[in-house]
Amino acid sequence: MTTDARRISVTDQPREPRTAHTGQDEIQHEARDDIPATAHAAIGVFGGSGFYTFLDDAGSVELDTPWGTPSAPATIGTVDGVRVAFLPRHGTGHTLPPHRVNYRANIDAMRQLGVRALLAPFAAGSLRPDIRPGEFVVVDQLVDRTTGRADTFYDHFDDGPRHIPFAEPYDPGLRRVLVEAAATAGVSVHDSGTVVVTNGPRFSTRAESAWHRANGWDVVNMTQYPEAALAMEAGIRFAGVALVTDYDAGLEGVPGVEPVTQETVFEVFEKNVHRVREVLRGAISAISRLA
């Protein structure tokens, strides 16, 4: 990333924050007209601090939303000449646990920047022996096991009922792009899978993990919900790609499988973050050609 002193703030005259959606106009798809065109991006990425080095010619944009402040200022830069918006979902320095992330503000920030396609890499534990640490899963389904998260922009039906279809939580076109990008990058990728999303920040008990596995679910994560649902409400195409960092606790007793630890998760993720970047690079290039 090429760093400089550029910082654009659109919070000097903040809009009145609200805790509930007050009309469909709040989640229209157009970028805010008071943000310079140089800060607009059609493609967005959620990720961790390891992705700051992913962008060239980067500058930051501080945004206010009706649902509070995003996890961090958005970073706008280029990837092989394609303008991209990046936002670390856990905040700068990974200070926000998954149950404290302001998912509504993060999604709305991407909407304000004009993002129409959003890629969401995430760390995940495997619930199957054949999905191994270091492999990728381009998920096509999710199961929500979280509690207490603000997971809709429609806290009130001021303009009538709003029930979004969510049978397919991930955009099929973006999923195909990610699968192809992973194959091109030479990584081992599973082209479908169900992620069960837990509240965190603790890991699952053996009984919980075994139940997840018995239900036929494939990987476990703590952030994919409500990201996917909110992106759907905001009209943003969304796809998630899991980097498998460990085997979950329900696989304990399978030969070669050890119980999950935080240290293992971070170690495997850091060793493979360059591969995630390569997959994203290929996907971003492909999406830009489709636009």
Backbone torsions as a table, in degrees:
resi	resn	phi	psi	omega
1	MET	NA	131.9	174.0
2	THR	-88.3	112.9	-176.7
3	THR	-93.7	149.1	174.7
4	ASP	-150.3	-173.0	-173.7
5	ALA	-91.2	6.2	-176.2
6	ARG	-69.5	128.2	174.1
7	ARG	-146.8	121.3	179.9
8	ILE	-103.7	127.2	178.3
9	SER	-114.2	130.8	173.3
10	VAL	-118.8	29.4	179.6
11	THR	-116.5	8.9	179.9
12	ASP	-65.1	-32.8	174.9
13	GLN	-123.7	74.0	-171.6
14	PRO	-65.1	146.1	172.4
15	ARG	-73.2	156.6	-179.7
16	GLU	-62.4	118.2	180.0
17	PRO	-69.4	148.0	178.8
18	ARG	-132.4	154.5	177.4
19	THR	-99.5	-6.0	-178.5
20	ALA	-139.6	150.1	177.4
21	HIS	-69.2	136.4	-176.9
22	THR	-120.0	18.5	177.4
23	GLY	155.1	154.7	-175.1
24	GLN	-62.1	-26.4	-177.1
25	ASP	-60.4	-20.5	-177.9
26	GLU	-71.6	-20.3	-176.6
27	ILE	-124.8	33.1	170.5
28	GLN	-67.4	163.5	-167.7
29	HIS	-88.6	-12.3	-174.9
30	GLU	-71.8	148.0	174.2
31	ALA	-69.1	154.3	177.2
32	ARG	-66.4	136.3	-176.6
33	ASP	-80.8	-6.4	176.8
34	ASP	-95.7	6.1	174.3
35	ILE	-100.0	128.3	-178.9
36	PRO	-54.9	146.5	-179.2
37	ALA	-58.0	-28.3	179.6
38	THR	-67.6	-14.8	178.8
39	ALA	-99.9	4.6	177.7
40	HIS	-85.2	149.6	176.9
41	ALA	-152.7	136.0	179.7
42	ALA	-85.0	-18.7	-178.1
43	ILE	-118.3	133.8	179.2
44	GLY	-124.1	156.5	178.3
45	VAL	-136.3	128.3	165.7
46	PHE	-94.8	145.2	178.9
47	GLY	-175.5	-161.5	179.8
48	GLY	-108.8	-174.7	-175.3
49	SER	-63.0	-22.2	-179.6
50	GLY	-65.7	-9.7	-177.1
51	PHE	-97.1	-3.3	177.4
52	TYR	-60.4	-35.1	-179.2
53	THR	-76.7	1.5	-176.7
54	PHE	-79.3	-25.2	-170.9
55	LEU	-104.5	140.5	172.3
56	ASP	-100.3	157.6	175.4
57	ASP	49.6	51.1	-169.6
58	ALA	-93.7	145.8	171.6
59	GLY	-142.0	159.9	-175.6
60	SER	-106.0	153.1	179.5
61	VAL	-131.0	119.9	176.4
62	GLU	-90.5	127.3	-174.6
63	LEU	-123.3	146.2	171.1
64	ASP	-110.5	146.2	177.0
65	THR	-133.8	161.3	176.0
66	PRO	-63.5	-11.1	-177.5
67	TRP	-111.1	19.5	178.1
68	GLY	103.8	-165.8	-174.7
69	THR	-93.1	135.9	175.1
70	PRO	-62.3	170.9	-177.5
71	SER	-59.1	-29.6	-178.5
72	ALA	-165.4	165.0	170.0
73	PRO	-57.7	144.7	175.1
74	ALA	-75.3	145.8	175.1
75	THR	-109.3	125.6	-179.8
76	ILE	-110.4	127.2	178.9
77	GLY	-157.5	-162.1	-179.3
78	THR	-125.3	150.1	172.0
79	VAL	-124.9	108.2	-176.0
80	ASP	52.7	41.3	176.6
81	GLY	85.5	-4.7	179.8
82	VAL	-96.7	128.2	-178.1
83	ARG	-74.8	131.7	-174.5
84	VAL	-136.0	141.8	172.5
85	ALA	-103.0	131.1	179.8
86	PHE	-121.6	138.1	177.2
87	LEU	-140.9	123.8	177.2
88	PRO	-78.4	112.8	-172.6
89	ARG	-61.7	-30.3	-178.9
90	HIS	-92.8	8.9	179.4
91	GLY	85.3	165.2	176.5
92	THR	-63.9	125.8	-178.6
93	GLY	80.5	12.1	177.5
94	HIS	54.1	54.2	-177.2
95	THR	-93.6	-13.2	-175.8
96	LEU	-104.4	118.9	173.6
97	PRO	-68.8	161.5	-172.2
98	PRO	-59.3	-33.1	-178.4
99	HIS	-79.3	-6.3	179.9
100	ARG	-109.2	0.2	177.5
101	VAL	-67.3	136.0	176.6
102	ASN	-87.7	82.5	-174.3
103	TYR	-63.5	-37.6	179.8
104	ARG	-63.5	-44.7	179.5
105	ALA	-64.4	-39.3	-179.6
106	ASN	-63.7	-45.6	179.2
107	ILE	-66.2	-42.6	-179.2
108	ASP	-66.3	-33.9	175.8
109	ALA	-60.8	-43.1	177.4
110	MET	-62.7	-41.1	177.8
111	ARG	-60.5	-44.2	-179.6
112	GLN	-60.3	-31.8	-179.4
113	LEU	-81.8	-2.5	178.0
114	GLY	90.3	13.0	-178.2
115	VAL	-67.5	131.2	177.8
116	ARG	-116.8	-16.6	177.6
117	ALA	-133.5	124.8	-172.5
118	LEU	-124.3	123.2	179.2
119	LEU	-104.9	133.9	-172.9
120	ALA	-130.2	85.7	172.3
121	PRO	-69.6	146.8	-179.3
122	PHE	-153.4	152.6	174.8
123	ALA	-81.3	145.9	-177.9
124	ALA	-148.6	151.5	171.8
125	GLY	-95.5	143.4	-179.3
126	SER	-86.1	139.6	174.7
127	LEU	-105.8	5.5	-178.1
128	ARG	-134.4	137.4	-179.9
129	PRO	-60.0	-28.5	-177.0
130	ASP	-86.1	-1.7	170.8
131	ILE	-105.9	104.3	-166.1
132	ARG	-99.6	152.0	173.7
133	PRO	-53.8	136.7	-177.0
134	GLY	94.6	-12.8	178.0
135	GLU	-89.6	164.2	-178.7
136	PHE	-111.6	148.0	174.4
137	VAL	-131.6	118.3	173.9
138	VAL	-89.9	96.2	-170.0
139	VAL	-70.8	149.1	177.0
140	ASP	-120.1	-10.9	178.7
141	GLN	-140.9	158.4	174.4
142	LEU	-139.5	156.6	173.4
143	VAL	-125.1	125.5	-177.6
144	ASP	-90.9	116.6	174.2
145	ARG	-120.2	24.2	179.6
146	THR	-87.3	167.6	176.5
147	THR	-138.8	144.7	169.6
148	GLY	75.6	8.9	-178.6
149	ARG	-91.7	139.6	173.8
150	ALA	-71.7	109.1	-168.0
151	ASP	-122.1	18.2	176.1
152	THR	-150.6	150.8	170.9
153	PHE	-83.7	-9.5	-174.0
154	TYR	-106.7	70.8	175.7
155	ASP	-75.0	-18.9	175.8
156	HIS	-137.5	141.7	178.5
157	PHE	-93.3	61.7	-177.3
158	ASP	-63.0	-33.5	-178.4
159	ASP	-106.3	23.9	-177.3
160	GLY	99.6	168.6	-176.7
161	PRO	-59.2	142.8	177.3
162	ARG	-132.8	97.6	178.3
163	HIS	-118.4	105.0	-176.1
164	ILE	-79.4	144.8	171.0
165	PRO	-70.5	137.1	-176.6
166	PHE	-139.1	20.9	179.8
167	ALA	-60.8	-35.0	177.9
168	GLU	-117.7	91.1	-173.0
169	PRO	-70.5	-17.7	-177.2
170	TYR	-117.7	138.4	-176.6
171	ASP	-67.6	122.5	-176.6
172	PRO	-61.6	-39.6	-179.8
173	GLY	-64.2	-43.9	178.0
174	LEU	-66.9	-35.8	177.6
175	ARG	-61.7	-44.3	178.5
176	ARG	-60.5	-41.3	178.9
177	VAL	-60.9	-43.6	-179.7
178	LEU	-65.7	-41.5	178.8
179	VAL	-61.8	-45.3	179.9
180	GLU	-65.6	-39.5	179.4
181	ALA	-65.3	-39.1	178.5
182	ALA	-65.3	-43.3	179.0
183	ALA	-62.9	-41.5	178.9
184	THR	-63.8	-35.6	-180.0
185	ALA	-76.5	-6.7	177.2
186	GLY	79.1	22.3	178.6
187	VAL	-98.3	154.1	176.9
188	SER	-77.2	120.3	-173.3
189	VAL	-131.7	138.2	171.4
190	HIS	-98.4	127.7	-170.3
191	ASP	-85.3	4.9	174.5
192	SER	-161.4	167.4	178.9
193	GLY	164.1	157.1	177.8
194	THR	-106.8	127.3	176.0
195	VAL	-101.9	128.2	171.6
196	VAL	-96.5	129.0	-173.4
197	VAL	-105.2	119.0	178.9
198	THR	-103.2	165.5	-172.8
199	ASN	-75.3	-32.1	-175.3
200	GLY	67.0	-173.8	-4.0
201	PRO	-77.2	-4.5	179.0
202	ARG	-73.3	158.1	171.5
203	PHE	-82.4	170.8	-178.1
204	SER	-72.4	152.2	167.6
205	THR	-72.5	165.8	176.4
206	ARG	-60.1	-39.8	-179.1
207	ALA	-65.7	-44.2	177.8
208	GLU	-61.1	-46.6	-178.2
209	SER	-63.6	-41.3	177.8
210	ALA	-63.6	-36.9	176.8
211	TRP	-65.5	-43.1	176.7
212	HIS	-57.5	-45.4	-178.8
213	ARG	-65.4	-41.3	-178.7
214	ALA	-63.8	-27.0	178.2
215	ASN	-78.8	-4.2	178.3
216	GLY	88.0	11.3	178.9
217	TRP	-79.4	156.9	-166.8
218	ASP	-106.5	-43.3	-179.1
219	VAL	-138.0	160.6	-179.6
220	VAL	-126.1	140.8	-174.4
221	ASN	-150.7	171.5	-176.9
222	MET	-120.8	2.0	-172.9
223	THR	-128.3	-12.5	-172.9
224	GLN	-67.4	-21.7	171.3
225	TYR	-117.2	128.6	14.4
226	PRO	-99.7	17.3	-179.7
227	GLU	-49.8	-50.4	-174.8
228	ALA	-64.1	-42.2	-178.2
229	ALA	-67.3	-41.5	-179.6
230	LEU	-68.0	-38.3	175.7
231	ALA	-61.5	-40.3	177.8
232	MET	-61.2	-45.6	178.9
233	GLU	-62.4	-35.1	-177.8
234	ALA	-82.5	-2.8	179.3
235	GLY	75.5	25.1	-179.9
236	ILE	-104.3	126.4	175.4
237	ARG	-65.1	137.2	-169.3
238	PHE	-138.6	137.9	174.3
239	ALA	-145.6	141.2	179.7
240	GLY	-116.2	139.7	176.2
241	VAL	-126.9	123.8	-177.5
242	ALA	-91.4	133.6	163.8
243	LEU	-98.8	116.0	-177.8
244	VAL	-76.2	122.2	-176.0
245	THR	-105.5	-15.6	-172.3
246	ASP	-168.7	168.1	166.9
247	TYR	-92.8	136.1	-178.1
248	ASP	-75.6	168.1	-170.4
249	ALA	-62.0	-27.7	-178.3
250	GLY	-68.6	-11.0	177.0
251	LEU	-94.8	3.9	179.2
252	GLU	-58.2	135.8	-175.9
253	GLY	102.4	-19.0	173.5
254	VAL	-74.4	132.2	-177.8
255	PRO	-53.2	131.0	178.8
256	GLY	85.3	0.1	-177.9
257	VAL	-103.5	129.1	177.2
258	GLU	-114.7	150.5	177.8
259	PRO	-58.9	146.3	-177.0
260	VAL	-68.8	142.9	171.3
261	THR	-134.8	154.9	177.4
262	GLN	-59.0	-40.4	-178.6
263	GLU	-61.0	-41.4	178.7
264	THR	-63.8	-45.1	-179.4
265	VAL	-57.5	-51.9	-177.4
266	PHE	-65.4	-38.9	-178.6
267	GLU	-63.5	-47.8	-179.0
268	VAL	-66.4	-39.9	-179.8
269	PHE	-63.3	-46.3	-179.0
270	GLU	-63.1	-35.6	179.2
271	LYS	-68.0	-23.6	-173.4
272	ASN	-114.2	2.7	-175.3
273	VAL	-63.1	-30.3	178.3
274	HIS	-65.3	-31.7	177.8
275	ARG	-71.7	-36.3	175.0
276	VAL	-61.8	-43.8	179.5
277	ARG	-60.7	-39.7	179.7
278	GLU	-65.9	-39.8	177.0
279	VAL	-63.7	-44.9	178.9
280	LEU	-63.1	-40.7	179.7
281	ARG	-58.1	-47.1	178.7
282	GLY	-64.9	-39.8	-179.9
283	ALA	-66.8	-42.6	179.9
284	ILE	-61.4	-43.8	178.4
285	SER	-60.7	-43.6	-179.5
286	ALA	-66.3	-41.9	179.7
287	ILE	-63.4	-40.5	-179.4
288	SER	-63.3	-32.0	179.1
289	ARG	-75.5	-24.3	179.7
290	LEU	-82.0	-21.6	-174.7
291	ALA	-66.4	NA	NA
